[in-house]
Amino acid sequence: MPVGTKQKDYYGSLGVDRKTKPDQLRKAYRRLARKYHPDVNPNNKQAEEKFREIQEAYDILSDAKKRKIYDQYGFYSDNIPAGAYESYTQGPGDATGAGGPTVDFSGFDFSGFTPREERQAGPGSSFRDIFSQIFTRGGEGPEAATGPERGRDIEHRMHLGFWDAIRGTQVRITIGREEVCASCKGKGARSGPAVTCPACNGSGKATRAAGAMRFSMSCAQCGGTGRQLDRCPACNGTGHLSKPETFEVRIPPGVDTGSRVRVPAKGHAGADGGPPGDLFILTDIESHPFFERKGDNIYVKVPITVTEAALGAKVEVPTIDGPTTIRIPPGTESGQKLRIRGKGTPSLRANQRGHQFVEVEIKVPHVADERSKEILRELERLNPSDPRSELRKYFSVRS
């Protein structure tokens, strides 16, 4: 493991085991991402840190190549080049290591080297410098490609109105994407014969020395091939050009804050003929002044009169589909919730809808005339009740 790299349990972060298949991995990630998304947990630093941990774990484990490296070495550091774990030779008192044994250091722990030992390695050649080079991308040249690779995904945050999220919408967006360079067809090099790499003289290997140790690794100039083509001037050898693209995106009904809408093949272009990545739209949804959304359910508060609460009534209430009539049972109390089935938001997980819950609020009338007051006193005499009886029992027990 590179100096300063802390081993992380990515499988534990997502709550899965090492045999988990990609589709199960994706489901675990989506479930946790919804739970810990910063928009769902505002001003919650712990949830924010957990969300970053989940995102990092999924970024590694969802990529087959990165997952293989993580499973083998217990950590991942951007595309560990082939040959990085080759060998080092060491001879007592001999900086060249001539005649010394060849040792595999793939499992070697270098954390014990002190700054004094680094200084003994000589200027510009500390152990930390060497391992920093080992665990960075080795293939810089046009010949460094190892085969078709899928392009990177893009995440784009989008703000939507309440009704656009409920009903779905079609939006036109512009995304900066990496496209295959038209000049070199993504190869990153001019057409023509390859020449011997001047950095390694065609060996494909580079050697670094640190004190009495010598390290062999892939040549960063040619990616270990020993051959090199002239870089394409249009893309500077990357094989890609960044440019904006404008297109239509359909947002399905029922998205919520923290939802991830996948747009296939609209990520960055792949390498060496590999498929492009995907675009993921992260949605932020506006609140509504009257409707409150919790998952797929809608909550509203509706005022009713004392008479309607006591005797029961049919009242009109708003829903996201328009007004509808519900029955208020006799004796309804303030704060009681009544359910209207199937009047919530569309679900992204199934072909169904949530429910609407109506919370009633009893509004007490303002009594100004003596006749109304007399009627209320008569009502109290005919229907005596003691709403504070339980409260008195509590205090009598306490005393």
C-alpha positions in Angstrom: 0.0 0.0 0.0 1.4 3.4 -0.9 2.7 5.6 1.9 -0.1 7.6 3.5 -2.9 5.4 1.9 -5.4 4.2 4.4 -7.0 0.9 3.7 -10.8 1.2 3.4 -13.5 -1.4 3.5 -15.5 -0.4 0.5 -17.7 -3.5 0.7 -18.5 -2.7 4.3 -19.4 0.9 3.3 -22.1 -0.4 1.0 -23.2 -3.2 3.3 -22.4 -6.0 0.8 -20.0 -8.8 0.6 -17.2 -9.6 -2.0 -19.4 -11.9 -4.0 -22.1 -9.3 -4.6 -23.0 -8.9 -8.3 -23.1 -5.5 -10.1 -26.9 -5.1 -10.1 -27.1 -5.9 -6.4 -24.2 -3.5 -5.8 -26.1 -0.7 -7.6 -29.2 -1.3 -5.6 -27.3 -1.1 -2.3 -25.7 2.1 -3.5 -28.9 3.8 -4.5 -30.6 2.8 -1.3 -27.8 4.3 0.8 -27.4 7.4 -1.4 -31.1 8.3 -1.0 -30.8 7.9 2.8 -27.6 10.0 3.3 -27.9 12.5 0.4 -27.0 16.0 1.7 -30.2 17.4 0.3 -32.2 15.0 2.4 -30.0 15.7 5.5 -29.3 19.4 5.4 -26.6 20.7 7.8 -25.7 17.2 8.8 -22.0 16.8 8.5 -22.1 13.1 9.5 -24.5 12.3 6.8 -22.5 14.3 4.3 -19.3 12.4 5.2 -21.2 9.1 4.9 -22.5 10.1 1.5 -19.0 10.8 0.3 -17.8 7.4 1.7 -20.6 5.6 -0.2 -19.9 7.5 -3.4 -16.2 6.7 -3.2 -16.9 3.0 -2.5 -19.3 2.7 -5.5 -16.9 4.5 -7.8 -14.3 1.8 -7.2 -16.5 -1.3 -6.9 -18.7 -0.5 -9.9 -15.7 -0.4 -12.2 -14.6 -4.0 -13.0 -11.0 -3.1 -13.4 -10.8 -1.0 -10.3 -12.6 -3.6 -8.3 -10.2 -6.3 -9.4 -7.3 -4.2 -8.2 -9.0 -3.4 -4.9 -9.8 -7.1 -4.3 -6.2 -8.1 -5.0 -4.4 -5.4 -3.0 -6.9 -4.0 -0.6 -6.8 -0.5 -1.9 -7.0 1.4 -5.2 -4.8 4.1 -6.7 -5.6 5.4 -10.2 -4.9 2.6 -12.7 -1.9 0.8 -11.1 0.3 0.1 -14.2 1.2 -3.4 -15.2 4.8 -4.1 -13.9 4.5 -1.7 -11.0 4.9 -4.6 -8.6 7.8 -6.2 -10.4 10.9 -6.4 -8.3 13.7 -4.6 -6.5 17.3 -5.7 -6.0 19.4 -5.0 -3.0 23.1 -5.6 -2.3 24.8 -4.7 1.0 26.5 -1.4 0.6 26.0 -1.5 -3.2 23.7 1.1 -4.7 23.5 -0.8 -7.9 22.3 -4.0 -6.2 24.6 -6.1 -8.4 24.4 -9.7 -7.4 21.7 -9.1 -4.9 18.5 -11.2 -4.6 15.3 -10.3 -6.5 12.4 -9.7 -4.1 8.6 -9.3 -4.8 7.5 -6.2 -2.8 3.8 -6.3 -3.6 2.9 -6.9 0.0 5.7 -4.9 1.5 4.8 -2.2 4.1 6.9 0.9 3.6 5.3 2.9 6.4 8.2 2.2 8.7 10.7 4.3 6.7 11.5 7.5 8.6 12.3 10.9 7.2 16.0 10.2 7.9 15.9 7.1 5.8 14.3 9.1 3.0 17.1 11.7 3.1 19.6 8.9 2.7 18.0 7.9 -0.6 19.5 11.0 -2.1 18.1 14.3 -3.4 15.0 13.9 -5.6 14.8 10.2 -5.0 12.9 9.6 -1.7 11.0 6.5 -1.1 7.8 8.5 -1.0 8.6 10.0 -4.4 9.2 6.6 -5.9 6.0 5.0 -4.6 4.1 8.1 -5.6 5.2 7.5 -9.2 4.5 3.7 -9.0 0.8 4.3 -8.0 0.0 6.9 -10.6 -1.0 6.4 -14.2 1.9 4.9 -16.0 0.7 5.1 -19.6 1.2 8.7 -20.8 2.1 8.1 -24.4 0.0 7.1 -27.4 1.0 3.5 -27.1 -0.1 3.2 -23.5 -3.6 1.9 -24.3 -4.4 -1.6 -22.9 -7.5 -2.2 -24.9 -11.1 -0.8 -25.2 -12.1 1.0 -22.0 -15.5 2.4 -21.1 -15.7 6.2 -20.8 -16.2 8.0 -17.5 -19.7 8.8 -16.2 -20.8 12.4 -15.8 -23.0 13.8 -12.9 -25.1 16.9 -13.5 -27.2 18.5 -10.8 -30.6 19.8 -12.0 -33.1 22.0 -10.2 -36.8 21.2 -10.9 -40.1 22.7 -9.9 -42.6 20.8 -7.7 -45.0 20.1 -10.6 -42.2 19.1 -13.1 -41.1 16.5 -10.6 -44.6 15.2 -10.0 -45.7 15.0 -13.6 -42.4 14.5 -15.4 -40.9 16.8 -18.0 -38.7 17.2 -21.0 -35.7 19.5 -20.5 -33.0 20.7 -22.9 -29.5 20.7 -21.3 -26.0 21.4 -22.4 -23.2 19.1 -21.1 -19.5 19.4 -21.6 -18.4 15.9 -22.8 -15.1 14.4 -24.0 -15.6 13.2 -27.6 -13.3 11.0 -29.7 -10.7 13.2 -31.5 -11.7 13.2 -35.2 -8.0 13.8 -36.3 -6.6 10.6 -34.8 -9.8 8.6 -34.3 -9.1 8.4 -30.6 -5.7 6.8 -31.0 -3.9 9.9 -29.6 -1.1 9.6 -32.3 -0.3 10.6 -35.8 -0.5 7.9 -38.5 2.8 6.4 -39.4 5.3 3.9 -38.1 6.2 3.8 -34.4 9.7 4.5 -33.3 11.8 3.3 -30.4 10.9 5.1 -27.2 13.9 7.5 -26.4 13.2 7.3 -22.6 13.7 3.6 -22.2 15.5 2.7 -25.5 12.8 0.3 -26.4 13.0 -1.8 -23.2 9.6 -0.6 -21.8 11.2 -0.4 -18.4 12.4 2.4 -16.2 14.6 2.1 -13.1 14.7 4.3 -10.1 17.3 4.1 -7.3 16.8 5.0 -3.7 19.8 4.5 -1.5 20.7 0.8 -1.7 17.5 -0.1 -3.5 16.6 -0.2 -7.2 13.0 -0.3 -8.4 11.9 -1.5 -11.9 8.6 -0.2 -13.3 6.9 0.5 -16.6 8.2 3.4 -18.6 5.9 6.3 -18.2 6.7 7.7 -21.6 5.6 4.7 -23.7 3.4 2.8 -21.1 5.8 -0.2 -21.1 5.5 -0.9 -24.8 9.0 0.3 -25.8 7.5 1.9 -28.9 6.1 5.4 -29.4 4.1 7.3 -32.0 4.1 11.1 -32.5 1.3 12.7 -30.4 -1.7 13.9 -32.3 -1.5 17.8 -32.3 -5.3 18.2 -32.2 -5.8 16.4 -28.9 -2.2 16.4 -27.6 -2.2 12.6 -27.5 -5.2 12.2 -25.3 -7.4 10.8 -28.1 -10.3 13.0 -26.8 -11.5 16.6 -27.2 -13.8 18.3 -24.8 -16.8 20.1 -26.3 -20.4 21.0 -25.2 -23.3 19.1 -26.4 -27.0 20.1 -26.2 -29.8 17.5 -26.2 -33.2 16.7 -24.8 -33.6 14.7 -21.6 -36.8 13.1 -20.3 -37.3 13.4 -16.5 -39.8 10.6 -15.4 -42.7 11.4 -13.1 -42.0 11.0 -9.4 -38.4 12.1 -9.1 -37.5 13.5 -5.7 -34.6 15.4 -4.2 -31.6 13.1 -4.5 -33.0 11.0 -7.4 -30.5 9.9 -10.0 -31.8 9.8 -13.6 -29.6 7.8 -15.9 -29.1 8.9 -19.5 -27.3 6.1 -21.3 -24.2 6.8 -23.5 -24.1 10.5 -22.7 -21.0 10.4 -20.5 -17.4 10.8 -21.7 -16.2 8.9 -24.7 -14.4 5.6 -24.2 -10.8 4.8 -25.0 -9.7 2.6 -28.0 -13.2 2.0 -29.2 -14.7 1.5 -25.8 -18.3 2.5 -25.2 -19.1 5.9 -23.7 -20.0 6.4 -20.1 -23.5 7.5 -18.9 -24.9 10.8 -17.7 -26.5 10.8 -14.3 -28.8 13.7 -13.4 -29.1 14.5 -9.7 -32.4 16.3 -9.0 -33.2 19.0 -6.5 -36.9 19.6 -6.1 -38.6 22.9 -5.1 -41.0 22.7 -2.1 -44.7 23.6 -2.5 -46.5 26.1 -0.3 -49.4 23.8 0.4 -48.5 20.2 -0.4 -45.7 18.5 1.6 -44.0 15.5 0.1 -42.5 12.6 2.0 -41.2 9.9 -0.3 -44.2 8.9 -2.5 -46.8 10.3 -0.1 -48.4 13.8 -0.1 -49.5 15.5 3.1 -51.9 18.5 3.4 -53.6 20.3 6.2 -57.3 21.2 5.8 -59.3 23.4 8.3 -62.8 22.3 9.3 -65.4 23.8 11.6 -66.4 22.6 15.1 -69.7 21.5 13.8 -68.2 19.5 10.9 -65.8 17.8 13.4 -68.6 17.0 15.9 -71.4 15.9 13.5 -69.3 14.7 10.5 -69.4 16.2 7.0 -68.3 15.9 3.4 -65.6 18.5 2.6 -63.7 19.3 -0.6 -59.9 19.0 -0.4 -57.1 19.6 -2.9 -55.0 16.8 -4.4 -52.2 16.9 -7.0 -54.8 15.6 -9.4 -57.3 18.3 -8.6 -60.1 18.7 -5.9 -61.8 15.7 -4.5 -64.4 15.1 -1.7 -63.7 13.2 1.5 -65.9 12.3 4.4 -65.1 13.6 7.9 -66.3 11.1 10.5 -68.4 12.4 13.5 -66.2 13.1 16.5 -63.1 13.8 14.5 -60.4 15.5 16.5 -57.9 18.2 15.5 -54.7 16.7 14.1 -56.3 13.5 13.0 -55.1 12.2 9.6 -57.4 10.8 6.9 -55.9 8.8 4.0 -56.8 9.0 0.3 -55.4 6.0 -1.4 -53.5 6.4 -4.7 -53.4 10.2 -4.6 -49.7 10.5 -3.9 -46.8 10.8 -6.4 -45.9 8.2 -9.0 -43.2 5.7 -7.7 -40.0 5.3 -9.5 -39.6 1.8 -8.2 -42.9 0.3 -9.2 -45.9 1.0 -11.4 -48.0 2.5 -8.5 -48.6 5.7 -6.6 -48.3 6.7 -3.0 -51.2 8.1 -0.9 -52.3 11.5 0.3 -52.8 12.1 4.0 -55.2 14.9 5.0 -54.6 16.4 8.5 -57.7 18.2 9.8 -57.4 21.4 11.8 -60.5 22.4 13.8 -61.0 26.1 13.7 -62.9 27.6 16.7 -65.3 30.3 15.7 -65.1 33.8 17.2 -68.4 34.3 19.2 -69.5 37.9 19.6 -73.3 37.9 20.2 -75.1 36.7 23.4 -77.4 34.3 21.6 -74.5 32.3 20.3 -72.8 32.2 23.7 -76.1 30.9 25.3 -76.3 28.2 22.6 -72.7 27.1 23.5 -73.4 27.1 27.2 -76.5 24.9 26.6 -74.4 22.6 24.5 -72.0 22.2 27.3 -74.8 21.4 29.8 -76.2 18.8 27.5 -72.9 17.2 26.7 -70.7 17.5 29.8 -67.1 16.4 29.3 -63.7 16.8 31.1 -60.9 16.9 28.5 -58.3 17.5 31.3 -59.2 14.5 33.4 -56.1 12.5 32.3 -53.9 15.5 33.0 -55.2 15.8 36.6 -54.6 12.1 37.2 -51.0 12.5 36.1 -50.3 15.3 38.5 -52.2 13.7 41.4 -50.0 10.6 41.1 -46.8 12.7 40.9 -47.8 14.6 44.1 
